[in-house]
Amino acid sequence: MQEARTFSTMTPSLLVMSDWLTSLRVTRVVMEATSDYWRPPFYLLEGSFETWLARCFTPSSIN
């Protein structure tokens, strides 16, 4: 079973997300670095999870 939820980047919502991930026994979180939007969830989650930041890759960036 796979469950998906949507969270805002406001602190109360991120705390709910952290609790939800903890309840699912998640240990690693990987997120895509797009603009500066990754910063709030990354900084909040890095204290509780192994947190990875992935760089966006698109075929159009290959020369």
GUTOR-380753 format. One line per 5 residues: their letters; for each residue z, x, y of N, C-alpha, C, O. Coordinates in steps of 0.05 Angstrom, whole numbers, plus 5000, padded with zeros to 4 digits. Layout:
a) Z,X,Y,Z,X,Y,Z,X,Y,Z,X,Y; ...
***
This chain:
mqear) 5000,5017,4976,5000,5000,5000,5000,5018,5025,5015,5037,5026; 4984,5011,5044,4982,5026,5069,4988,5006,5092,4976,4985,5093; 5005,5014,5109,5013,4997,5131,5006,5012,5157,5011,5036,5160; 4995,4998,5176,4988,5009,5202,5002,4993,5224,5003,4969,5223; 5012,5007,5244,5025,4995,5267,5015,5009,5292,5006,5031,5291
tfstm) 5018,4995,5314,5010,5006,5340,5035,5008,5357,5051,4990,5358; 5037,5031,5371,5060,5036,5389,5050,5045,5416,5030,5059,5418; 5064,5038,5437,5057,5049,5463,5069,5077,5466,5084,5085,5448; 5063,5091,5487,5074,5117,5491,5099,5117,5509,5108,5138,5519; 5110,5093,5513,5136,5091,5527,5158,5098,5508,5157,5092,5484
tpsll) 5179,5111,5519,5201,5122,5502,5213,5101,5483,5216,5108,5460; 5220,5077,5492,5232,5058,5472,5213,5053,5448,5223,5050,5426; 5188,5050,5453,5169,5045,5432,5166,5070,5414,5164,5067,5389; 5166,5093,5425,5165,5118,5409,5190,5121,5391,5188,5131,5369; 5213,5113,5401,5237,5114,5385,5236,5095,5362,5245,5101,5340
vmsdw) 5224,5071,5366,5220,5052,5344,5200,5064,5324,5205,5062,5300; 5179,5078,5334,5160,5090,5315,5174,5112,5299,5170,5114,5275; 5191,5128,5311,5206,5149,5297,5223,5137,5276,5225,5147,5253; 5237,5116,5282,5254,5102,5262,5238,5091,5239,5246,5093,5216; 5215,5080,5246,5197,5069,5225,5187,5091,5206,5188,5088,5182
ltslr) 5178,5113,5218,5169,5136,5202,5191,5147,5184,5187,5153,5161; 5215,5149,5195,5238,5158,5180,5244,5139,5157,5250,5148,5135; 5242,5113,5161,5248,5094,5140,5228,5096,5117,5234,5089,5095; 5204,5106,5123,5183,5110,5103,5184,5137,5090,5168,5144,5073; 5204,5153,5098,5209,5180,5088,5186,5199,5095,5179,5217,5079
vtrvv) 5174,5195,5118,5153,5212,5127,5166,5239,5136,5187,5239,5148; 5153,5261,5129,5164,5287,5137,5145,5303,5155,5154,5320,5170; 5119,5296,5154,5099,5310,5170,5083,5290,5186,5074,5270,5175; 5079,5296,5212,5063,5279,5229,5041,5296,5241,5046,5318,5251; 5016,5287,5238,4993,5301,5250,4980,5283,5269,4974,5259,5263
meats) 4975,5293,5293,4962,5277,5314,4939,5292,5327,4939,5317,5327; 4920,5278,5337,4897,5290,5350,4904,5295,5380,4915,5278,5393; 4896,5318,5389,4900,5325,5417,4877,5315,5434,4855,5326,5434; 4882,5293,5448,4862,5282,5466,4874,5280,5494,4894,5266,5497; 4862,5294,5513,4873,5294,5540,4902,5301,5539,4910,5320,5525
dywrp) 4919,5287,5554,4948,5292,5554,4963,5271,5539,4988,5271,5540; 4949,5252,5527,4962,5229,5514,4979,5236,5490,4996,5221,5482; 4974,5259,5478,4989,5267,5455,5017,5277,5462,5035,5277,5444; 5022,5285,5486,5047,5298,5494,5072,5281,5489,5090,5291,5476; 5075,5257,5500,5100,5242,5495,5107,5238,5466,5130,5244,5458
pfyll) 5088,5229,5449,5096,5226,5421,5102,5252,5407,5121,5254,5391; 5087,5273,5414,5091,5299,5401,5119,5309,5407,5133,5317,5389; 5126,5310,5433,5152,5321,5441,5175,5304,5430,5196,5316,5423; 5172,5278,5428,5193,5262,5417,5196,5266,5386,5218,5268,5376; 5174,5268,5373,5174,5270,5343,5180,5298,5333,5190,5300,5310
egsfe) 5175,5319,5348,5178,5345,5338,5207,5352,5330,5211,5371,5315; 5226,5338,5341,5254,5343,5334,5262,5332,5307,5282,5341,5295; 5247,5313,5296,5254,5300,5271,5234,5304,5249,5240,5299,5225; 5210,5313,5255,5188,5316,5235,5174,5342,5238,5176,5355,5260; 5161,5351,5217,5143,5373,5219,5118,5362,5234,5104,5346,5223
twlar) 5114,5371,5258,5094,5358,5276,5071,5377,5281,5075,5400,5290; 5047,5369,5274,5023,5385,5277,5005,5372,5298,5003,5348,5300; 4992,5389,5314,4973,5380,5333,4945,5389,5325,4940,5413,5323; 4927,5370,5320,4900,5377,5311,4880,5375,5335,4883,5358,5352; 4861,5393,5335,4841,5393,5356,4818,5374,5348,4810,5374,5324
cftps) 4809,5359,5367,4786,5340,5361,4761,5357,5355,4756,5376,5369; 4747,5348,5335,4722,5362,5328,4700,5341,5326,4702,5321,5313; 4678,5347,5340,4655,5330,5338,4630,5347,5333,4629,5369,5343; 4612,5337,5317,4587,5353,5311,4572,5360,5336,4558,5381,5336; 4574,5345,5358,4559,5351,5382,4569,5376,5396,4556,5387,5414
sin) 4593,5386,5388,4604,5410,5400,4593,5435,5387,4600,5457,5396; 4578,5432,5366,4566,5456,5352,4539,5463,5365,4522,5446,5368; 4536,5488,5372,4511,5497,5384,4494,5512,5363,4472,5521,5369
***
